[in-house]
Amino acid sequence: MAEIVNLNRFRKSAAKAEARAAADANAAKFGRTKAQKKLEEAQAERARTTLEGARRDTPDRPPE
């Protein structure tokens, strides 16, 4: 004899799995945590200040 399946439960679980897959795809495509964003900003700022500190002033280009 076949196992009895609740179709509503099956439909809801399938919808949850589909939504979870879409959420995972969006997280991979767009997602970064707030901490990751702040870390990248800090690294970019540190690189910018290091580069600015190593800049040599030339006579043909006024300092910025």
C-alpha angles and dihedrals in degrees: 000000000000124000115255113241127197103229094201091055091046092050092048093048090049090051091049091051091050092049091048091051091050091048092050091050091051092047091053091046102043110003128113124149121245089250091054091051092050091047092052091048091050092049091049092049091048091050091047093052092046091051092046091050092052094048117118119216113233125196094237093055122053117223114265 
